[in-house]
Every structure is written in structure tokens, then in C-alpha cells.
Amino acid sequence: MEDSPVSKVTIHDVAVRAGVSIGTVSAVINHKSTVSKGTRQKVLKAIRELNYRPSAAARRRLQPAEEKSIGLVIKEVHNPYFADIIIGVQQTAAEKGYHVLVVSSERIYKQEQELVDLLVAKDVEGIIINPLFDEQADLSHLFDIKRRNIPLVLIENVRGIQASMVDVDNVDAERAAVEYLIDHGHKHIVHFAGPKYSMHSDERIEGVRKAFSAHRLVIDDEDIVHVGARLEDGYRAGLAFFRDRGEARPTAVTCYNDLVALGLIRALRELGLRVPEDVSVIGYDDIDMASYASVPLTTVHVPKKTMGSQAAEILIRHIEALDAGTIEKICLPARLVVRASTRSLHSDDAGAVLGAGPPSSAAS
């Protein structure tokens, strides 16, 4: 579905709908006492019907200062990845004088729609959202946000929606992770992918394929396994995939995120397989627990707090009309952090563990 241009409602449109002058609409917005109660009600009704969005300064004259807030919609409140994004958004929003209303869809699309409606009803100044993708997702609630002229910033690219976005270069980061394994002698590599309708998952799969192609290798379709995004997804998929594989098993697995990787490591341990001696494992995100796992996890570090902070900065610029009409797309770099869950297969390395050592102190 392509995003059609949204015609911005103007103060002139409100005046025509209410049957008054532009000066009268301005007087209502600015709380001038010269406007009668009946006329004021007509103007406010027209503003609601047209979804008119005055400037940020004017909106603050229409509502109490304590209601100066933005909304943040995440997928899972218990996922450490989102915890760091929340911190980044809240820190920047607080510096700019905004409260943050955080809501979580818990990966339920209907719930995400309802939460967006709730934030709109609470008259937030703008919305940051990491949208959910599944077979039911028609993204109508995102188009509705735009139709209402509510400032919007996405955390994850969405095809067909013309909106500002903050994300990381998933393709390049996953490519680098797989090439790292290939460079250290791994040829049979499996990728535990995320949810089927996730743009992040699609981009990381593309990165896997690019790495194989660059080294003139072919990855079988059966070696791309959609498992999900949660700890238990990695655990269950690990048991199902590695049970009874014997020597035909892969020597390495890259995972959609750290939670999947940590679940996989537990499954491998229960099956009597050692990490990294039998199977090397790479995660994605670099959540705090990755460096404190029983086998410190090699992973792709994502600057999560920076993502949240930059999303908040962009949104507030949109709200305060400092860059009205501008669409900003920021793609931050992600980098591989090598710890103890990977090893080299080259004979001259004698199967050395590639990244033993203390937890990374990388900034978020």
C-alpha cells in the first residue's frame, strides 16, 4: 500500500467550516475573551472535525501545560531491547519538557491499533512507534496518524509510509556477522530468523544472503529458519532443529536477536552440545545480559539508547515546526562485538575461542 499525499488542514479551512473569519479562529486558539461562547464552540467543533493541528505553541494555549506529552508504542515491555529505547526517548523528551506515555502492543496487532487510538484520544503531541507486522497488519492506524496531521516517527522502516524513521543498517550488520564466521572457516551456517512479517528479519536475511554471495557460497533455504523473537522461541527451535542431526549439524548459527540466541544456547546445552566447541552462536542487539550469559555472547551491538534519543529529537522538531514537512531518515551503524560464543575452525587457530574476555562496555 503506497502512502498518498496528505493535504494539510489550514486555519482558513477551519474558518470556512465554522463560518467565521480567520481572525476569530485565531482568537479562539489564543484564548481571547472577545469571542462569544457559541462562536467558540463552533470553532472548536470545526477543529475537531477537520483534525486541525495548530502550531505547537498554539496547541499549548489550547490545553494545560502538564499535558505536553508524546506517545511511544513498543512491541514488548519485557524485552531489554525496548527498555534501552525507552530510556533514550525519555531522557531526550525530559530535556525538552515533554512527558512520555509508553504503551506496549505485546505483539498483538489489534492491541497496537487500540493503543494508538488511546494516545490520539489523550491528545499527545506526536507518536514514536515500532510497528508490528503480521498477516493482519494493514497499517491503517499509521495512515490515520498522518491523516490527523499528528507528527510521527518510526523505529523500523515501513514500506509505503512516508514518515521520519530511525533504524540501524540491518543488512550490513548481519552481512558482517556472517562474513566473520566465513572468514574463520565456517561454511555450514544456519540463520534463526525473526517473525515472518518483520522488516528487520527480512533485512537480516538479506544480509546473510549477501555474505554468502560475496564468498561464492550458497545457503540452502532450509538453513533460513523463522523462529520468532523471544527466548522460548530460540529454545524450542534449537531443540527441534538440532535433535538427531548428528555430524550433519551446522557449525554456526546467527540469530535474529540475543533472546533467541540465549534460548538456543540453553537448548544446545540440554542436547549435550557445547558452545562454541560444537556450535558457534551469534546474537543481535547486544542487550545487557548478552555479556553476562554462561557463555558470553558474540553479538551485533545496536545503539538502542541513541535510537530512542534521536527519534525523540526528530519528533519534537516536527512538533515544534522547526522542520515542518521534512522527512528525516536516520540509519545508524551497528557493529559486531566478539565474545566467547564463537570459535575459529582454521587449523592454525587450533579451534581457538574468538572473543573470551570481560563484558563489553559499549555505549548504547
N, C-alpha and C positions, 0 to 999 in steps of 0.2 A: 504494500500500500504506500503510495507516494504522498508526501506532505504537501497539501495545496497552500498557496499563499494566504495568510490571514489578514483581512482588512482591519486595520486598527481603528477602533471607535474613537471619535474625537469629541471634544466639548461641544462642537457645532451639532453633531448627531444627537447628543443629549438634549440640547436646546430645542431642536426640531421636534423630538419625541414628546417633550414636556410642554411644548407650545409656549416657550418663554424665550427671552433673549439670552445670548451668551453671557452677558454681564450678570444676569440673575443666577445662572448656573454657577458662575464663579463665586457669587456672593454666598450661595448655599455651601459650596465646598469650603469657603473661608469663614464660615460661621458668622456672617454679617447679620446684624439684627434687623436690617431693613426689609427682609423677606418675610412675608406672612406665613403662618403655619401651613395653610392649604397649599400654597405655591411650593414651599419647601418639600412637602410630602410628594407632590407631583414630580419634582426634580429627582428626589431620592428614588422614587419608583422607576423613573426612566434610567437612572444609573444602574439599578439592579437588572432591569430587563435587557439592557444593552451590554451588560458585563463591562461597563466602562471602568478603566483603570487610570485614575488621575496620576500625577507625578507622586513620587514617594513623599515629598513634603506635604502635598495636598492631602494624601491619604492619612497622614498622621494628624491632620487637623480634623478629619472625619472620625477618628477613633482615638481612644485613650493611648497614651504613650506606652503603657505597660503591655499593650497588645502588639508591639513591634516585634514580630516573630517570623521565623522561616520554618518550613517543614522539611524533614529528612525521612525518606522512605527506604528502608533496607530490607534484605531478604530473610535474614536470620539474626535474632537478637543475641543468641548464644554463640555465634561464630566469631572467634577472635579477630578475623579479618575485618569485620564490620565494626568491632569495638574501636580499633585504631582510626578508622574513617570517622566515626562519631567524634572521637577526641579532636581530630583535626578540624572538623566543621565547627564544633562548639568553641574551641579556642579562638578561631578567627571571628566567628559571629559575636562572641562576647566582646572582643576588642572593638567591634563596630557598633555595639549597642543593641544587638539582636539576641532574643531567646531562640532556642531550637526545640521544636516539637519532634521527637523521634518516634517513629512507628515502624513496626515490622510486619511484613506480609507472611512470614514463616513459609515462604514458597507456595502460597495459595493465591492463585491469580484473582479470584473473586474478592478475597480479602484485601488484596492490593488496591483494587478498584474502589472498594468501600473506604479504605484509609485515605486515598486521595480525595474522595468526596468529603470526608471528615475534615481534612486540612483546609479544603476550599471553604467549607462552612465556617471554620474558625477564622477565616479571612487572613490567612498567612500572607506575608508579602511576596513570597516566592517558594518554590519547591525544588529540592535536590532529590533525585530518585535513582536507585539502582534497580531498574525494572526487571520483572520476571518474564521469562519466555517459556511457554509451553503450548500444547496443541490448542488451548482455548484462548490464547492471548491475541486479541485483535488490536490492542494498543489504543482503543477508543478513548480511554481515560487520559492518555497523554495528549491526544489531539484536542480533547476538551480543555485541558490546561491551557494550551496555546490559543484556543478559540476565545477563552476568557481573558486573554492577554496577561496571564499570570507568568512572571519570569520563571524559567525552567532551566535546570542544569542536570544533565545525565551523567551518571557514573557507569559507563559501559556504552559502547556505540549501539545505536538503534537505527537500522536501515529504514529510510523513509521519513524519519522525523528530523526536521531542520531545527536543531536546538544546540546550545552550547554543551560541551562534553569534556570531562576529564577522565583519562584512562591511561593504561600503560601499553607499550608495544608488545602485545602478547605473542605475535608471530615471531618477532626477532628473538625474544627472550626464550621461548620454547625451542626455537631452532638452535640457539647457542647451547642450551642444556643437552640436547640430543647429540649435537656435534662434539661436545665434551666427552660424552660416552664413547662415541665412534672413535675419536682420537685416542682413547685409552683402550682400544681393542674390542669394544663391544659391537657385535653385528646383529645379534638377535635381541632386539629391544621392543618391548611392548609399551603402549601408552594407555593408561587408565583415564579415559576422557570423562568430562563432566556431563551434565544434563544435555539431552539431545537438542534442545532448542536454545541453548546458551550461546550467545555470540562469543563469549570468552572461550568456551570449549571449542567452537569452530575455529577460532583464530589459533589456538594452541595446536590443534590437529594440523592446521596448515603449516605451522612451524615445524612439526615433526616431519611432515612430508618434504618440506624444503630441505631439511638437514639430510635426509636420506638421498634426495635427488642430487644434492651438491656433491655427495660422495659416490654417486653412481650405484646406489643401493636401492633395493625395492622393499617396501614394507607391505606385508600382506594385510588385507582388510581385516582378517581375524585378529590381527595384533593391535587394532584400534578397538578398545572395549569401552563402551559407555557404561559407567558405573554409578555416577551421581556426584554429590558434593560433600557428603557427610562422612564422619568417622566410621559409622557402621556400614556405609556403602563400600568403603575400601576394604573393610574386614570381610564382609560377605563375598565380595567379588574376588578377593585374594584366595579365600578357601575354595571357591568354585573353580577358579582358573588354574590354580597350581596343584590341586589334589590329583594324584595319579599321573602327573606329567613326566615324572622321572627325569632322565637326562635331556629330554626334548624341551625342557623348560627354557624360557629366555634367561639371559644373564643380567638383564637390567629392565627396570620399569620406571617410566616417568609418569607422574600423577597429576591430575587436574588441580589439586591443591594439597596443602600439608595434611589436612584432616584425612583425606583419602590415603595419603602415603603412610600416616601413622596407623591407620586401621589395617592397611596391607602388611606393615611390619609385624603387627601382632599375629595376623593370620599366618604369615610365613613362619614365625616362631612356633606356633602351635603345630604346624606341619613338619617341624624338625628342620627347617631351612634357616640358614644363618644369613644375616645382613651385616656386611656386604660380601662375606666369603662365598655364599651361594648365589645371591641375587643382590645387585646394586639397586638402590631406590632413590629417586629424586622427587621432591615435592614442588610446591609452588605457593608463594605468598610470603614465606618467612615469618609466620606467626611466632609469638614468644616461645611457645612450648616446643617448637622445632629444634631449638638448640639445647633443650634440656631433656629430650627423649632418651630412652635407654640406649639407643644408637643415635647420636646427634645427626640430624637430618640435613643432607645436602639439598638445597632448595633454591628457588628463584626469589630473590628479595624484591618485594613490591613496596614502593614508598607510600604506604597507606595513609599515614597522617598528612603527608604532603598532598595527596589526592584530595582528602577531605578539606584541607585548608584552602587549596586553590579553587575547589568547587564553590566554597562559601564566598571567597573573594569575587569570583565571577558573578555569582548570583546577586551579591549586594551591589556590584557595579550596575547590573541590569536594573535592580530595584530602584536605585537612586538616579537612574537615567544618565549615568556618566558615559555609557556607551550604547545608547538606545539603538535598537535594531541590529547591533553587532552580534554575530555568532562566533564564539571562541571555541576552538577545539585544541585541547592540550593532550599530547601523547608523551607521557613520561617514560624514561628508560627504566628497565628492570635488569637486574644482574644476578648471575649465578654466585651463590655462596657455598663453597665446598666444605663439607664436614665429613663425618665418619661413615656415612651410609653408602658410599661408593668406593670402588676399588679398580685398579688398573689390571687388565688382562695381558699386558705385554710381558713377555718372559723376562726382559731385563729389569722390570719393576718388581718381579717376584710376587705379583699379586698384592702390591702394597695398597693399604688403605689410603685414600687420596686426601682426606681432609680432617684427620684427627686434630683435636685441639680445643681450646676454650670456646664458649659461646660467642657468636658474632656480636659486636656492639654497633652494628649498622643502624643508622638513623632510619626512622620510619617515615 
